[in-house]
Every structure is written in C-alpha cells, then in structure tokens.
Amino acid sequence: MMKTLFQAVAWAVAALAVPAQADEAAQMALGKKLFTTTTPACALCHTLKDAGAEGAIGPVFDELQPDAARVTRALRDGIGSMPSFRAGLSDAEIAAIALYVSRASRQH
C-alpha cells in the first residue's frame, strides 16, 4: 500500500514538472526572440553569445551574468544610457527577456 502511494505521488510530481519545463522553454524562446527583435533590439547594444549578439555599448551579459530581477529593473526603469522599455513591452515580455538573459548568460 505504501509503495503504491509513493509511486502515485512520484507520478503526480513528475506530471507537474513537465508543464513547468515546457512553459520555461517557451519563455526562453520568447525572451530570445524579443532580445533580438525588440525596437531597439537589446542585441544592438549588448553582447550575449547565445543570441549571437555583439553589441558594444551596453554591458557584456556573458561576463556580467545578471539575475532576472536586475534585468527586469533595467528594462522597466532604464539604467545609464539605456531607456525604459516599460511603455513598449508588456510585463510578460519583460519577464521573458529577463529569464532569457539571466539563464543564457550563465551557459558558458
């Protein structure tokens, strides 16, 4: 009985993990797309190897490796010469870019 209960719980946990992984993959794909296509594109100013971006104005994300909260703040509020993207991007789009930059910059 206990073994069956444990197996049922293990299957339930595994089933919950699959949608979360699929959702994260979709968010990463959206973030990468927005990184390269938002106007102006993040890739225009920033370097990020995963995106094939070699911008020379903003920080090199592969070196800086910012967390998602830092990227979110920069996108919403602007920082230095970078303008705010609050008016042009939804909260969901900002979150997708932030997730993408934070994860992709740590892949090397």
N, C-alpha and C positions, 0 to 999 in steps of 0.2 A: 504494500500500500504506500509506504513512504517513498519507495523508489519511483513508483508511478507518479506520485505528487511532485517529486523533484523533477522528473522528466517533463511534466506538464508545465511547470514553472520555467524550466530552461527553454522550452519551445516558445513560450509566451514572450520571454525576454528577447530571444533571437528574432521573433517576428516584429517586435517593436523596433529593433535596431536597424532592420532593413530599410523601412521608410525614412528613418533619420539619415542614414547614409546616402540614400537616393536624393533626399532633399538637400543635403550638404553638397553633393556633386552638382546638382542643378544650380545652387547658389554660387558655387565656384565657377561654373561655366558662364553664368550671367555676369559675375564680377569681372572675369577676364574679358568678356565681350565689351562691357562698359569701360573698362580700363583703356581699351584701345580705340573705342568709338565715341565716347562722350565728347561733347564740344565745349571747350577744347579738351582733347584727349589727354588723360593722365600720362600716357606714353610719350606725349610731346615733350614733357619736361622731366619725367622721372625715368630712371633706369630700373628695369626688372627683367631679369634673364628669362623667366618663364613666359613672359609676354612678348619677348623679342624686342623690348623697349630699350632704347639707348639715349634717352633724353639727358641733357647736360645742364639744366637749370636747377631742378629740384634735387632732393637727396637721392642717393642710390639705395633703393629699398633692399637690395640683396645684402648690403652692409648694415643698414640701419635696423632692419628686421622689426618694424613697428608692430605692436599688437593692434587688434581690431579697434579697441577703444581710442587709441591715438589717431588712427586713420579716420575714424568716424568724426572725431572732433575737428580734424583738419578739413575734412570735406564740408562739414556743416558751418564752421566758423571762419574758415580761411586761416592761413598762417603765413607770416612773412609776405612774400610777393604772390603767394597762391590765393586766389579769390575763393569765396564761399561758393559751394555748389548747391546750397540749400534750395534755392529757387528753381533750379533746373533738374534736380534729381529727387525722387521720392525717398522716403525713409527706407523702404525695402531695397532700392537700388544702392543707396549709400551703404546699407548693411552688407550687400553682396560684394561691393568693391572692397570694403573693409575686411571682410572674411578672406577674399581672394588675396589681397596684398599681404595680410598677416601670415597666411599659410604659404603662399608661393615664395615669399621672401626667405623662408626658412628651409627650403627644399634642397639647398646645395650642400 
